[in-house]
Amino acid sequence: MPRPIVAIVGRPNVGKSTLFNRIIGFKKSVVHDRPGVTRDRLFENAEILDREILLIDTGGLEPQPDTDLLSAMRAQSLLAVEQADVIVFMVDGRAGWTPADDDVGKLLRRSNKPVVMCVNKIDGARHEDLAADFYAVGIHPLVTVSAEHGRGSYELLEAIHDFLPPLVEGEELVREVNVTVEEAEGDQSRGPIRIAVVGRPNIGKSTLVNALLGEERHLVHDSPGTTMDPVDSALTVDGQDYVLVDTAGVRRKARIDDIVERWVTVRSIRSVERCHVTVLLIDATEGPTDQDAKLIRLIEERGRALIVLINKWDLTKDDEEIDSDSLESEMERKLPHASWAPHLFISAETHKGIGRILPMVLKVYEQFDKRISTSKLNRFLEEVTANHTPPQKNHHPVRLYYMHQSRVRPPTFDLFTNAVDGIQVAYKRYLVRRLREEYSFQGTPIRLHIKQRRKIGESREG
């Protein structure tokens, strides 16, 4: 259903991303004193009192950009202004009203959109006098805030709320809903499938996302590091909703000597945690690397589903030493811990193999969200233990009593025994391998928790 759109605009480095993070309730947009860190438009659902909105964070709106990158950022900001129902015009209270602010203000007046003037960096009552010059500009309402500390946030939300368009048919007021974890995880209708696109820098992530979207929505450049923030893009195919998250390239820690790039890398990793399916791009001309192996371990540790895409496949057609068999052998050798993840050979640039990605995402998501009944699991347990009993502990038998699935996304199983430390790593691997053989679980990690069975009459706390 359509939601009102609120865009935060202003010149660079006035605190737009800090305010964006404050309103949505978590740190999605990278924040740093350096101007120009935010480049693409960032979208996120948020709540403004009793209304749900779509909030847009923009790059700095430079009235006279002097580089191609600044021009592209300006174009993104102007598009956000065009899309918005309400505009939050953010200025720096400590810097005062600047010529650049004046140019932005004139542009916003021409838009004929409702505008809320947000004077930032007013950290306390002693700083209120700094806002005096802004009242003379004539943009009302005017709200003073400290985006970093949260001061004035409620007053700002009230001002935005007053300008929101009336409720449309199908839109509902925000209300509290109590849902158990199991109900939420078992209900696929609660939201789109979130897909994180990850990989090393300059591997083709933004090119892939643009190819899937069918439009040049993300900035693509040969220079590594063009994408700074994780950028969400909505997509609907055959009635299924997706959110594609284009992330910054993740390099080895030893090669990251810039504080912003370190933070960007952390944000890319957090994007993995917020998604259901992770798509990892590997360069076909180079083959899998140690960094790819580390990324797969990270994805598995975070419990996310995984598809491996061997990109730039079109560039290998003239190389006699590279073919699908040799690359698959190299992946088996360098990425043995990813044997459960399916892989596809693609070219994001030429769109070769792109049509197979979303069907594979759906297939993997079904495994990621699959639940096995307790009765089936216990029949499975009887069979696998009959074929291979667990080793004894201190000459005493280790007994496996029963198993049940405690959650999905990823599939997680609890196995109850009389001796937790009697289940060795090798036997645990055997059980996980047999689970995959029996129930597939292609593309999803499996978590198996070994638990001590309580004795009769023993309390849970005991």
C-alpha positions as CSV (number, residue, x, y, z in Angstrom):
1,M,0.0,0.0,0.0
2,P,1.3,3.5,-0.7
3,R,2.8,5.4,2.2
4,P,3.5,9.2,2.5
5,I,7.1,10.0,1.5
6,V,9.2,12.3,3.6
7,A,12.6,13.4,2.3
8,I,15.4,15.0,4.3
9,V,17.4,17.4,2.2
10,G,20.0,20.1,2.7
11,R,23.6,21.0,1.9
12,P,26.4,18.5,2.8
13,N,27.4,17.8,6.4
14,V,24.5,19.4,8.2
15,G,23.4,16.1,10.0
16,K,20.8,14.6,7.6
17,S,22.0,11.0,8.0
18,T,22.1,11.4,11.8
19,L,18.5,12.6,11.8
20,F,17.5,9.8,9.3
21,N,19.0,7.2,11.7
22,R,17.3,8.8,14.7
23,I,13.8,8.6,13.1
24,I,14.1,5.1,11.8
25,G,15.5,3.9,15.1
26,F,18.7,2.3,14.0
27,K,22.0,3.2,12.3
28,K,21.4,2.6,8.6
29,S,23.1,5.6,7.0
30,V,26.8,6.1,7.5
31,V,27.6,9.2,9.5
32,H,30.9,11.1,9.4
33,D,32.1,14.6,9.6
34,R,33.4,14.3,6.0
35,P,31.0,15.8,3.5
36,G,29.7,13.5,0.7
37,V,29.6,10.3,2.6
38,T,26.0,9.7,1.7
39,R,25.7,9.4,-2.1
40,D,22.7,7.3,-3.1
41,R,19.2,8.0,-1.9
42,L,18.4,5.8,1.2
43,F,14.9,4.6,1.8
44,E,13.5,3.1,5.0
45,N,10.0,2.6,6.5
46,A,9.4,4.7,9.7
47,E,6.7,5.7,12.0
48,I,5.6,9.4,12.5
49,L,3.4,9.2,15.6
50,D,0.4,7.2,14.4
51,R,1.3,7.1,10.7
52,E,3.7,4.9,8.7
53,I,5.9,6.7,6.1
54,L,8.7,6.1,3.7
55,L,11.7,8.2,4.8
56,I,14.4,9.2,2.3
57,D,17.9,10.3,3.2
58,T,19.8,12.2,0.5
59,G,23.3,13.2,-0.3
60,G,24.3,16.9,0.0
61,L,22.3,19.1,-2.3
62,E,25.1,21.2,-3.9
63,P,23.6,24.2,-5.8
64,Q,26.7,24.3,-8.1
65,P,28.4,20.9,-8.2
66,D,31.9,20.9,-9.6
67,T,32.4,17.1,-10.2
68,D,30.5,14.3,-11.9
69,L,29.9,12.6,-8.6
70,L,28.4,15.7,-6.9
71,S,26.2,16.2,-10.0
72,A,24.9,12.7,-9.6
73,M,24.3,13.2,-5.9
74,R,22.4,16.5,-6.7
75,A,20.3,14.6,-9.3
76,Q,19.4,12.0,-6.6
77,S,18.4,14.7,-4.1
78,L,16.3,16.5,-6.7
79,L,14.5,13.2,-7.5
80,A,13.8,12.8,-3.8
81,V,12.3,16.3,-3.6
82,E,10.1,15.5,-6.6
83,Q,8.9,12.2,-5.0
84,A,8.3,13.6,-1.5
85,D,5.0,14.6,0.1
86,V,6.8,16.4,2.8
87,I,10.3,17.9,2.8
88,V,12.5,18.3,5.9
89,F,15.0,21.1,5.0
90,M,17.9,20.6,7.4
91,V,20.4,23.4,8.2
92,D,23.3,23.7,10.6
93,G,22.4,26.1,13.5
94,R,26.0,26.6,14.4
95,A,27.1,27.6,10.9
96,G,24.3,30.0,10.4
97,W,22.4,30.7,7.2
98,T,24.8,30.3,4.3
99,P,24.5,31.2,0.6
100,A,24.3,27.4,-0.2
101,D,21.3,27.2,2.2
102,D,19.7,30.2,0.5
103,D,20.0,28.4,-2.9
104,V,18.5,25.2,-1.5
105,G,15.7,27.2,0.1
106,K,14.8,28.9,-3.2
107,L,14.8,25.5,-5.0
108,L,12.4,24.0,-2.3
109,R,10.1,27.0,-2.6
110,R,9.7,26.3,-6.3
111,S,8.8,22.7,-5.6
112,N,5.5,23.9,-4.0
113,K,5.8,21.0,-1.5
114,P,5.3,21.4,2.3
115,V,8.6,22.2,3.9
116,V,9.6,21.9,7.6
117,M,12.7,23.9,8.5
118,C,14.9,21.8,10.8
119,V,17.7,23.7,12.5
120,N,20.2,21.1,13.7
121,K,23.0,21.2,16.3
122,I,20.9,23.1,18.9
123,D,22.0,20.9,21.8
124,G,20.4,22.9,24.6
125,A,18.5,26.0,25.6
126,R,21.7,28.0,25.7
127,H,22.1,27.4,21.9
128,E,18.5,28.5,21.0
129,D,19.7,32.0,20.1
130,L,21.7,30.4,17.2
131,A,18.3,29.8,15.4
132,A,17.3,33.5,15.4
133,D,18.7,34.1,11.9
134,F,16.7,31.2,10.4
135,Y,13.3,32.6,11.5
136,A,13.8,35.5,9.1
137,V,14.1,33.2,6.1
138,G,10.3,32.7,6.2
139,I,10.1,28.9,6.0
140,H,7.6,27.7,8.6
141,P,7.2,25.7,10.7
142,L,10.8,25.9,12.1
143,V,11.9,23.3,14.7
144,T,15.3,23.3,16.5
145,V,16.8,19.9,17.2
146,S,19.9,18.0,18.1
147,A,19.8,15.0,15.8
148,E,22.7,13.5,17.6
149,H,21.2,13.7,21.1
150,G,17.5,13.4,20.2
151,R,16.5,16.9,21.5
152,G,13.5,18.3,19.7
153,S,12.7,15.0,17.9
154,Y,9.1,14.8,19.1
155,E,8.4,18.4,18.1
156,L,9.9,17.7,14.6
157,L,7.7,14.6,14.2
158,E,4.6,16.6,15.1
159,A,5.5,19.2,12.5
160,I,6.0,16.5,9.8
161,H,2.8,14.8,10.9
162,D,0.7,17.9,10.4
163,F,1.8,18.1,6.7
164,L,1.2,14.4,5.9
165,P,-1.6,13.9,3.3
166,P,-4.9,12.4,4.5
167,L,-5.1,8.6,4.9
168,V,-5.7,6.8,1.7
169,E,-7.8,3.7,1.1
170,G,-5.8,0.6,2.3
171,E,-3.5,2.6,4.6
172,E,-3.9,1.9,8.3
173,L,-2.8,3.7,11.4
174,V,0.1,2.3,13.3
175,R,-1.1,-0.2,16.0
176,E,0.7,-2.6,18.3
177,V,0.5,-6.3,17.3
178,N,1.7,-9.0,19.6
179,V,3.1,-11.8,17.5
180,T,5.2,-14.8,18.7
181,V,8.6,-15.5,17.1
182,E,7.3,-18.7,15.7
183,E,4.2,-17.0,14.1
184,A,6.3,-14.3,12.6
185,E,8.8,-16.7,11.1
186,G,6.2,-19.0,9.7
187,D,4.2,-16.2,8.0
188,Q,5.8,-15.3,4.6
189,S,3.1,-12.7,4.0
190,R,4.6,-10.3,6.6
191,G,7.1,-8.8,4.3
192,P,9.2,-9.1,1.2
193,I,12.2,-11.4,0.8
194,R,15.3,-9.3,1.7
195,I,18.4,-10.0,-0.5
196,A,21.8,-8.7,0.5
197,V,24.3,-8.4,-2.4
198,V,27.8,-8.7,-1.0
199,G,31.3,-9.2,-2.3
200,R,34.7,-7.6,-2.6
201,P,35.0,-4.0,-4.1
202,N,34.4,-3.5,-7.8
203,I,33.0,-7.0,-8.2
204,G,29.8,-5.8,-10.0
205,K,27.3,-5.6,-7.1
206,S,25.6,-2.3,-8.2
207,T,25.6,-3.5,-11.8
208,L,23.8,-6.7,-10.7
209,V,21.2,-4.8,-8.7
210,N,20.5,-2.4,-11.6
211,A,20.1,-5.4,-14.0
212,L,17.6,-7.1,-11.6
213,L,15.7,-3.8,-11.2
214,G,15.7,-3.1,-15.0
215,E,16.9,0.5,-14.5
216,E,20.1,2.4,-13.6
217,R,19.1,3.2,-10.1
218,H,22.5,2.7,-8.4
219,L,25.6,4.7,-9.3
220,V,28.1,2.4,-11.1
221,H,31.7,3.5,-11.6
222,D,35.0,1.6,-12.2
223,S,36.5,3.1,-9.1
224,P,36.1,0.9,-6.0
225,G,34.1,2.4,-3.2
226,T,31.4,4.2,-5.2
227,T,28.7,2.6,-3.0
228,M,29.1,3.8,0.6
229,D,25.7,3.1,2.3
230,P,23.7,-0.1,2.0
231,V,21.0,0.9,-0.4
232,D,17.5,-0.8,-0.4
233,S,15.5,-1.1,-3.6
234,A,12.0,-2.7,-3.8
235,L,11.2,-5.1,-6.6
236,T,8.1,-7.2,-7.4
237,V,8.3,-10.1,-9.8
238,D,5.3,-12.5,-10.4
239,G,3.5,-11.2,-7.3
240,Q,6.5,-11.8,-5.0
241,D,8.0,-8.7,-3.3
242,Y,11.7,-8.4,-2.8
243,V,14.1,-5.8,-1.3
244,L,17.5,-5.7,-2.9
245,V,20.3,-4.4,-0.6
246,D,23.3,-3.2,-2.5
247,T,26.3,-3.1,-0.1
248,A,29.7,-1.5,-0.1
249,G,32.6,-3.8,-1.0
250,V,34.2,-5.7,1.9
251,R,38.0,-5.7,1.8
252,R,40.5,-7.4,4.1
253,K,41.0,-5.5,7.4
254,A,44.7,-5.1,6.7
255,R,43.9,-3.1,3.5
256,I,41.4,-0.7,5.2
257,D,43.2,2.4,6.3
258,D,40.3,4.9,6.2
259,I,38.0,5.3,9.2
260,V,34.9,5.8,6.9
261,E,35.7,2.7,4.9
262,R,36.0,0.7,8.1
263,W,32.6,1.9,9.2
264,V,31.1,1.2,5.7
265,T,32.5,-2.4,6.0
266,V,30.8,-2.8,9.3
267,R,27.5,-1.5,7.9
268,S,27.7,-4.0,5.0
269,I,28.1,-6.8,7.5
270,R,25.1,-5.6,9.4
271,S,23.1,-5.5,6.2
272,V,23.7,-9.3,5.9
273,E,22.1,-9.7,9.4
274,R,19.0,-7.8,8.3
275,C,18.4,-9.9,5.2
276,H,17.0,-13.4,4.5
277,V,19.1,-14.4,1.5
278,T,22.7,-13.3,0.8
279,V,24.0,-13.2,-2.7
280,L,27.8,-13.4,-2.8
281,L,29.6,-12.3,-6.0
282,I,32.9,-14.0,-7.0
283,D,35.0,-12.7,-9.9
284,A,35.2,-15.5,-12.5
285,T,38.5,-14.1,-13.9
286,E,40.2,-14.5,-10.4
287,G,38.3,-17.4,-8.9
288,P,37.4,-17.7,-5.2
289,T,39.8,-15.9,-2.8
290,D,40.5,-16.0,0.9
291,Q,38.3,-13.0,1.4
292,D,35.4,-14.8,-0.3
293,A,35.9,-17.7,2.1
294,K,35.8,-15.3,5.1
295,L,32.7,-13.7,3.9
296,I,31.0,-17.1,3.6
297,R,32.0,-18.0,7.1
298,L,30.5,-14.6,8.3
299,I,27.3,-15.3,6.4
300,E,27.0,-18.7,7.9
301,E,27.7,-17.4,11.4
302,R,25.0,-14.8,11.0
303,G,22.6,-17.6,10.0
304,R,21.7,-16.2,6.5
305,A,20.8,-18.2,3.4
306,L,23.4,-18.0,0.7
307,I,23.7,-18.1,-3.1
308,V,27.1,-17.8,-4.8
309,L,27.2,-16.0,-8.1
310,I,30.3,-16.3,-10.3
311,N,30.2,-13.0,-12.1
312,K,32.0,-11.6,-15.2
313,W,31.7,-15.1,-16.8
314,D,31.6,-13.4,-20.2
315,L,35.2,-12.2,-19.7
316,T,36.5,-15.8,-19.5
317,K,35.4,-17.0,-23.0
318,D,38.8,-16.4,-24.5
319,D,40.7,-17.9,-21.6
320,E,41.4,-21.6,-22.3
321,E,42.5,-22.2,-18.7
322,I,39.1,-21.2,-17.2
323,D,36.0,-23.3,-17.6
324,S,33.1,-24.2,-15.4
325,D,34.6,-27.5,-14.3
326,S,37.9,-25.9,-13.3
327,L,36.1,-23.2,-11.4
328,E,33.9,-25.6,-9.6
329,S,36.9,-27.7,-8.6
330,E,38.6,-24.6,-7.3
331,M,35.5,-23.7,-5.3
332,E,35.4,-27.1,-3.7
333,R,39.0,-26.8,-2.7
334,K,38.9,-23.2,-1.4
335,L,35.3,-23.0,-0.2
336,P,34.6,-26.5,1.2
337,H,32.5,-24.9,4.0
338,A,30.0,-23.6,1.4
339,S,29.1,-26.9,-0.2
340,W,25.5,-26.4,0.9
341,A,25.2,-23.1,-1.1
342,P,24.1,-23.3,-4.8
343,H,26.0,-21.3,-7.4
344,L,25.3,-19.8,-10.8
345,F,27.5,-18.5,-13.6
346,I,26.4,-15.0,-14.6
347,S,27.4,-11.7,-16.2
348,A,25.8,-8.7,-14.6
349,E,27.1,-6.5,-17.4
350,T,25.6,-8.5,-20.3
351,H,22.7,-9.9,-18.2
352,K,23.7,-13.5,-18.9
353,G,22.1,-15.8,-16.4
354,I,20.3,-12.9,-14.6
355,G,16.9,-14.5,-15.1
356,R,17.9,-17.6,-13.0
357,I,18.7,-15.6,-9.8
358,L,15.3,-14.7,-8.4
359,P,13.9,-18.2,-8.9
360,M,17.0,-19.5,-7.1
361,V,16.4,-17.0,-4.3
362,L,12.8,-18.3,-3.9
363,K,14.0,-21.9,-3.8
364,V,16.6,-21.1,-1.2
365,Y,14.2,-19.0,0.9
366,E,11.8,-21.9,1.0
367,Q,14.5,-24.1,2.5
368,F,15.5,-21.2,4.9
369,D,11.9,-21.0,6.1
370,K,11.2,-24.8,6.1
371,R,9.9,-26.5,9.3
372,I,10.0,-30.2,9.9
373,S,7.5,-31.8,12.3
374,T,8.7,-33.3,15.5
375,S,7.4,-36.8,14.6
376,K,9.4,-36.8,11.4
377,L,12.5,-35.6,13.2
378,N,12.3,-38.4,15.8
379,R,11.9,-41.1,13.2
380,F,14.9,-39.5,11.5
381,L,16.8,-39.6,14.7
382,E,16.1,-43.3,15.3
383,E,17.4,-44.1,11.8
384,V,20.6,-42.1,11.9
385,T,21.5,-43.4,15.4
386,A,20.8,-46.9,14.4
387,N,23.3,-46.5,11.5
388,H,25.9,-44.6,13.5
389,T,25.6,-44.5,17.3
390,P,27.4,-41.7,19.2
391,P,30.7,-42.6,20.8
392,Q,30.7,-43.5,24.5
393,K,31.7,-41.0,27.2
394,N,33.9,-42.5,30.0
395,H,32.7,-46.0,29.0
396,H,29.1,-44.9,29.4
397,P,26.6,-44.8,26.5
398,V,25.5,-41.4,25.2
399,R,21.8,-41.5,24.6
400,L,19.9,-39.2,22.2
401,Y,16.3,-38.9,23.4
402,Y,14.5,-36.7,21.0
403,M,14.8,-33.8,18.6
404,H,12.6,-30.9,17.6
405,Q,12.9,-27.8,15.4
406,S,12.8,-24.7,17.6
407,R,12.8,-22.1,14.9
408,V,13.3,-21.2,11.2
409,R,15.3,-18.6,9.3
410,P,17.7,-20.4,9.7
411,P,16.4,-23.9,10.5
412,T,17.4,-24.6,14.1
413,F,17.1,-27.9,15.9
414,D,17.3,-28.9,19.6
415,L,18.7,-32.3,20.4
416,F,18.2,-33.6,23.9
417,T,20.8,-36.1,25.4
418,N,22.0,-37.4,28.7
419,A,25.5,-36.1,28.1
420,V,25.9,-32.8,26.2
421,D,29.7,-32.9,26.2
422,G,29.5,-36.5,24.9
423,I,28.4,-35.3,21.5
424,Q,31.7,-34.6,19.7
425,V,32.1,-32.1,16.8
426,A,32.5,-34.9,14.2
427,Y,29.2,-36.6,15.3
428,K,27.4,-33.2,15.2
429,R,28.6,-32.7,11.7
430,Y,27.3,-36.2,10.8
431,L,23.9,-35.3,12.1
432,V,23.8,-32.0,10.1
433,R,25.0,-33.8,7.0
434,R,22.2,-36.4,7.4
435,L,19.6,-33.7,7.9
436,R,20.6,-32.2,4.6
437,E,20.5,-35.6,2.9
438,E,17.0,-36.2,4.3
439,Y,15.4,-32.8,4.0
440,S,17.6,-30.9,1.5
441,F,18.0,-27.4,3.2
442,Q,19.9,-26.3,0.1
443,G,21.3,-22.8,0.5
444,T,20.6,-22.4,4.2
445,P,22.9,-23.0,7.2
446,I,21.6,-25.4,9.8
447,R,22.0,-24.9,13.6
448,L,22.0,-27.8,15.9
449,H,21.9,-27.2,19.6
450,I,22.7,-30.1,22.0
451,K,20.8,-29.8,25.2
452,Q,20.7,-31.7,28.5
453,R,17.4,-33.5,29.1
454,R,15.9,-32.6,32.4
455,K,15.2,-35.4,34.9
456,I,11.6,-36.1,36.0
457,G,10.6,-33.5,38.6
458,E,13.6,-31.2,37.8
459,S,12.6,-27.5,37.4
460,R,13.6,-25.6,34.3
461,E,15.8,-23.3,36.5
462,G,17.6,-26.4,37.8
